Amino acid sequence: MQIFKFGGASVKDAEGVKNLAHVLKTVGYSNTLIVVSAMGKTTNAMETVIANYFDAKHELQSSIQDVKKYHNNILLDLFENEHHLVFGTVDQLFQEIIQFFDHNKSPNYNFVYDQVIGFGELISTTIISYYLNEIGVANTWLDVREFIKTDNYYRNAKINWIQTQALISTNVDNTKLNITQGFLGSDVNNFTTTLGREGSDYTAAVFAYCLNANSVTIWKDVPGVLNADPRYFENAELLHQISYTEAIEMSYYGASVIHPKTLQPLQRKEIPLYVKSFLNPENSGTTVGKDLDLNPKVPCYILKQNQILISISSLDFSYIVEDNISHIFSLLHEYKMKVSMLQNSAISFSICIENNYNTLERLLLHLKAKYKVSAHKGVKLYTIRHYNPQAINDLEAQKEILLKQITPEIVQIITK
């Protein structure tokens, strides 16, 4: 059994869907399960739909129609007959979105988000499944929500592994080509949940773990895992192989090529992960596995944007000690803040956080009741693993540095 994951960039248009079929025919697709994300920037477009539902209802229908038009154009490019069953199936999915909005009574943004956002994946996999069957690549479409069961922590749900393992091992026919959605699950009441943004990689790992797969391959628009994101750093190099530990470290610090939660289930069963280019499927890409030395051994650069640097000190210049730090972390947990970096001295405590749940202002008010607090919004956090002096000098050039932290393996620098 092998697991393939295709992201939104790989299926952003009809040519991408055709190329997915080409990849399958090139590398083989027997005993394969495919996990697919929403097409192109559909998730962003669906977030606009959700925002309009809450804040601009007069624009809700037009934003839904924008998403529908985008997918209809792909359908028209893939299927010659406009009366093909796929058109009606996709239209029904859009009707479900509208019906949800018409009947929803919950004011909970996170609940509404999860009920709506996943239609991007449901639509993309429906289109691709119909297309593959149309060209003779027989496949079975699976609703991932019937297999991955979670708690109801909407937008970042935790998997019920025992229930998920039982459902997948019992109900997935691993002798066939299966296609399913990334990112999604369902709770005990069968409401849709999501596994966190970019959670499709994680979905692939969950199926691999539960099916004892031989491998997982993530198909990307880059040659493999690079030592830096080429959008932000020049002369990025391909890493031919890295260990699970190295990949986990890189993902923890924000490397976007592998989702942070993806690697743990693979590591537990020593299932190798391959990251390859969907443009050049026969190239070797990057292998992630047990006890593999970093090759080549070069500095690895990671950038996290739109961070908030908060500096906290006591009002009376007393020490920031254990009970203060415990209190601060309890507030970070309460307001669902993800900490990317922290540094403390005798009388101050600095944290770099992500405001994913738009709770920053409430957190700051709570902190200011007890501490002196300052916040720098929109800062950048750079991390270099396996740094050398030249790497640090090049990164710091012409930047205003707000905070810097060095350990034997890692340097982190926060800049404006």
C-alpha positions in Angstrom: 0.0 0.0 0.0 1.3 3.5 -0.9 -0.2 6.8 0.0 0.0 9.8 -2.3 -0.9 13.4 -1.3 -1.5 16.1 -3.9 -1.8 19.7 -2.7 -3.9 22.5 -4.0 -1.1 23.8 -6.3 -0.9 20.5 -8.1 -4.7 20.6 -9.1 -5.3 24.3 -9.5 -6.7 23.9 -13.0 -7.7 21.3 -15.5 -4.1 20.8 -16.7 -3.1 20.1 -13.1 -5.8 17.4 -12.8 -4.6 15.9 -16.1 -1.0 16.0 -14.8 -2.2 14.2 -11.6 -3.4 11.4 -13.9 -0.1 11.5 -15.7 1.8 11.1 -12.4 -0.3 8.1 -11.5 0.3 6.4 -14.9 4.0 7.2 -14.7 4.8 5.9 -11.2 1.9 3.3 -10.9 -1.3 3.4 -8.8 -2.1 -0.1 -7.8 -2.8 -0.5 -4.0 -2.8 3.3 -3.7 -4.8 5.8 -1.7 -4.7 9.4 -2.8 -5.3 12.3 -0.5 -6.1 15.6 -2.2 -6.4 19.2 -1.0 -8.8 21.9 -2.3 -8.0 23.2 -5.7 -5.6 26.2 -6.0 -6.6 29.0 -3.6 -10.1 27.6 -2.9 -9.4 27.5 0.9 -8.7 31.2 0.9 -11.8 31.8 -1.2 -13.9 29.8 1.2 -12.5 31.8 4.1 -13.9 34.9 2.3 -17.3 33.2 2.1 -17.2 32.5 5.8 -16.2 36.0 6.6 -19.0 37.4 4.4 -21.5 35.1 6.3 -20.6 36.8 9.5 -19.7 40.4 8.4 -21.1 41.1 4.9 -24.1 38.9 4.2 -24.9 41.1 1.1 -21.8 39.6 -0.5 -22.3 36.0 0.6 -24.0 34.7 -2.5 -21.6 36.4 -4.9 -18.6 35.0 -3.1 -20.1 31.5 -3.3 -20.7 32.0 -7.0 -17.1 33.0 -7.4 -16.0 29.6 -6.0 -18.6 27.8 -8.1 -17.5 29.6 -11.3 -13.9 28.7 -10.7 -14.7 25.0 -10.4 -17.2 25.1 -13.3 -14.4 26.4 -15.6 -12.3 23.4 -14.6 -15.2 21.0 -15.2 -15.8 22.5 -18.7 -12.1 22.0 -19.5 -12.1 18.4 -18.3 -15.5 17.0 -19.5 -16.8 17.4 -23.1 -20.4 16.7 -22.2 -22.0 19.5 -20.0 -24.7 17.0 -19.0 -22.1 14.7 -17.4 -23.1 13.4 -13.9 -20.2 15.3 -12.3 -21.8 18.7 -12.9 -24.9 17.7 -10.9 -22.8 16.2 -8.1 -20.7 19.3 -7.8 -23.8 21.5 -7.9 -25.3 19.5 -5.1 -22.2 20.2 -2.9 -22.7 23.9 -3.5 -26.4 23.6 -2.6 -25.3 22.0 0.7 -23.2 25.1 1.5 -26.1 27.3 0.9 -28.5 25.1 2.9 -26.0 25.1 5.9 -26.0 28.9 5.9 -29.8 29.0 5.7 -30.3 26.7 8.6 -27.3 27.4 10.9 -28.1 28.8 14.3 -24.6 28.7 15.8 -22.7 32.0 16.3 -19.5 30.0 16.9 -17.0 31.1 14.2 -14.8 28.1 14.6 -17.8 25.7 14.3 -19.1 27.4 11.2 -15.6 27.5 9.7 -15.2 23.8 9.9 -18.7 23.0 8.5 -18.0 25.2 5.4 -14.2 25.2 4.7 -14.0 21.5 3.8 -16.3 21.8 0.8 -13.1 22.8 -1.1 -11.7 19.3 -0.6 -15.1 17.5 -1.2 -15.4 19.3 -4.5 -11.9 18.8 -5.7 -11.9 15.1 -5.0 -15.3 14.7 -6.6 -14.0 16.3 -9.8 -10.8 14.3 -9.8 -12.5 11.0 -9.1 -15.0 11.5 -11.9 -12.2 12.5 -14.3 -10.0 9.5 -13.5 -12.9 7.1 -14.0 -13.7 8.9 -17.3 -10.2 8.2 -18.6 -10.1 4.6 -17.5 -8.3 5.0 -14.1 -10.9 3.2 -11.9 -11.1 4.5 -8.4 -13.3 4.7 -5.3 -14.2 8.0 -3.8 -14.1 8.0 0.0 -15.6 10.6 2.4 -12.7 11.0 4.8 -15.2 12.2 7.5 -16.4 8.6 7.8 -12.9 7.4 8.6 -11.1 10.0 10.6 -12.8 10.6 13.9 -11.8 13.5 16.2 -12.8 15.6 19.2 -14.8 18.8 18.7 -11.9 21.2 19.0 -12.9 23.0 15.8 -10.2 24.2 13.4 -7.5 22.1 15.2 -9.2 18.8 16.1 -7.4 16.0 17.8 -7.7 12.5 16.3 -9.4 9.6 18.2 -6.8 7.1 17.1 -8.5 3.9 18.3 -11.8 4.7 16.5 -10.0 6.0 13.4 -7.8 2.9 13.2 -10.8 0.6 13.4 -12.7 2.4 10.7 -9.8 2.7 8.3 -8.5 -0.9 8.7 -12.0 -2.3 8.4 -13.5 -0.2 5.6 -10.7 0.7 3.2 -10.2 -1.8 0.4 -6.4 -1.4 -0.1 -6.4 -3.5 -3.3 -8.0 -0.6 -5.1 -7.2 3.0 -6.0 -8.9 5.2 -3.5 -9.3 8.9 -3.4 -10.2 11.0 -0.4 -9.9 14.5 1.1 -7.2 15.9 3.2 -7.6 18.2 6.3 -11.0 16.9 7.4 -12.5 14.6 10.0 -15.7 14.5 12.0 -16.7 14.5 15.7 -18.9 12.2 17.7 -22.0 14.1 16.4 -20.8 13.8 12.8 -20.1 17.5 12.5 -17.1 18.2 10.2 -13.8 19.1 11.9 -10.5 20.2 10.5 -7.0 19.1 11.5 -5.3 22.5 11.3 -4.3 24.5 8.2 -2.2 22.5 5.8 -3.5 19.3 7.5 -3.7 17.3 4.3 -0.2 16.0 4.8 -1.3 14.8 8.3 -4.3 13.0 6.7 -1.9 11.1 4.5 0.2 10.1 7.5 -2.9 8.9 9.4 -4.0 6.6 6.6 -0.4 5.3 6.2 -0.2 4.5 9.9 -3.6 2.8 10.0 -3.0 0.8 6.8 0.6 -0.1 7.5 1.6 1.5 4.2 5.0 1.0 2.6 5.4 4.7 2.0 3.9 8.2 1.8 4.7 10.5 -1.1 3.9 14.2 -1.0 3.7 15.7 -4.5 4.8 19.3 -4.6 5.7 22.1 -7.0 9.3 22.0 -5.8 11.9 19.2 -6.4 11.7 18.0 -2.8 12.6 19.4 0.7 14.8 22.5 0.2 17.1 24.1 2.7 15.1 27.3 2.3 11.8 28.6 0.8 12.8 29.8 -2.7 10.1 32.6 -2.4 12.1 34.3 0.3 15.7 33.0 0.0 18.0 32.9 -3.0 19.9 29.8 -4.1 17.8 27.2 -2.2 19.3 23.7 -2.4 17.6 20.3 -2.5 18.1 18.1 0.5 18.4 14.6 -0.8 17.7 12.9 2.5 16.9 13.9 6.1 16.0 12.1 9.2 12.6 12.1 10.9 14.2 14.0 13.7 15.6 16.7 11.4 12.3 17.0 9.6 10.4 17.3 12.8 12.7 20.0 14.0 12.4 21.9 10.7 8.6 21.7 10.7 8.4 22.7 14.4 10.3 25.9 13.5 7.9 26.6 10.6 9.2 24.9 7.5 6.1 24.7 5.3 7.0 21.8 3.1 6.0 19.2 5.7 3.2 19.7 8.2 4.3 19.6 11.8 2.0 16.7 12.8 2.7 14.6 9.8 5.9 13.0 10.9 5.1 11.4 14.3 2.8 8.6 13.0 5.2 7.8 10.2 8.2 7.7 12.6 6.3 5.4 15.0 6.0 2.7 12.3 9.2 3.8 10.4 7.2 4.5 7.2 9.4 6.4 4.8 8.2 9.8 3.4 9.1 10.9 0.0 8.7 14.5 -1.2 8.8 14.8 -5.0 7.9 17.1 -7.8 4.6 16.5 -9.6 6.3 18.2 -12.6 9.1 15.7 -12.7 7.6 12.5 -11.1 10.5 10.3 -12.0 13.1 12.4 -10.1 14.2 11.0 -6.7 13.2 14.1 -4.6 13.8 13.9 -0.9 13.7 10.8 1.3 12.7 11.3 5.0 13.4 8.3 7.1 15.0 6.8 10.2 18.6 7.8 11.1 19.4 9.5 7.8 22.2 12.0 7.8 21.3 15.5 6.4 22.6 15.4 2.9 24.0 17.9 1.9 25.0 19.3 5.3 24.1 23.0 4.7 22.4 25.7 6.8 18.6 25.4 6.7 16.6 28.7 6.7 13.0 29.1 7.9 10.9 32.3 7.9 7.7 32.8 9.8 5.9 36.1 8.9 3.2 38.1 10.7 4.4 37.2 14.2 3.9 39.3 17.3 6.7 39.9 19.7 5.5 40.6 23.2 7.8 41.8 25.9 6.6 41.5 29.5 8.2 42.8 32.7 7.0 43.4 36.2 5.5 46.7 37.2 7.8 47.1 40.2 11.0 45.7 38.6 10.9 42.6 40.6 12.1 39.3 39.1 10.0 37.4 36.6 10.0 34.0 38.3 8.2 30.6 38.1 4.8 31.7 39.2 4.8 34.7 36.7 5.9 32.4 33.9 3.3 29.8 34.8 0.6 32.6 34.8 1.7 33.9 31.5 1.6 30.4 29.9 -1.8 29.8 31.3 -3.0 32.9 29.5 -1.3 31.9 26.3 -3.2 28.6 26.5 -6.5 30.3 27.4 -6.2 32.6 24.3 -5.0 29.8 22.0 -1.6 31.4 21.2 1.1 29.4 19.5 4.6 30.3 20.9 7.3 30.3 18.2 10.1 31.6 20.4 10.7 32.7 24.0 13.5 34.4 26.0 13.7 35.5 29.6 16.0 37.5 31.8 15.7 38.4 35.5 13.1 41.1 35.0 11.7 40.5 31.6 10.1 37.7 29.5 9.8 37.9 25.7 7.6 35.7 23.5 7.0 35.5 19.8 3.5 34.3 19.0 1.0 33.7 16.3 -2.5 35.3 16.6 -4.3 32.5 14.7 -7.6 32.9 16.7 -7.7 36.7 16.7 -7.5 36.9 20.5 -4.4 39.1 20.7 -6.1 42.3 22.1 -7.9 40.3 24.8 -4.6 38.6 25.8 -2.8 42.0 26.0 -5.5 43.5 28.2 -5.3 40.5 30.5 -1.5 40.8 30.7 -1.5 44.5 31.3 -3.6 44.1 34.4 -0.5 42.5 36.1 2.6 43.4 34.0 4.2 46.1 31.9 3.6 45.0 28.3 4.8 46.1 24.9 3.9 44.4 21.6 5.5 44.6 18.1 3.1 43.3 15.5 3.9 42.0 12.0 7.5 41.0 12.9 9.4 38.3 11.1 11.0 35.3 12.8 14.0 33.8 11.0 15.4 30.4 12.1 18.7 28.9 10.9 19.5 25.3 11.6 23.1 24.1 11.2 24.2 27.8 11.0 27.7 29.1 10.3 29.0 32.7 10.8 28.4 33.5 7.1 24.8 32.4 7.2 24.1 34.6 10.2 25.9 37.6 8.7 24.0 37.3 5.4 20.7 37.0 7.2 21.3 40.0 9.5 22.4 42.3 6.7 20.3 45.5 6.4 17.7 44.3 9.0 16.6 45.9 12.2 17.0 43.1 14.8 14.6 43.1 17.7 15.7 39.9 19.4 18.3 37.2 18.8 18.9 33.8 20.4 21.6 31.3 19.7 22.0 27.6 20.7 24.6 25.1 19.4 22.3 24.0 16.5 19.9 26.9 16.0 19.9 30.7 15.7 16.6 32.6 15.8 16.4 36.3 14.9 13.3 38.5 15.1 13.3 41.5 12.8 10.9 44.3 11.9 
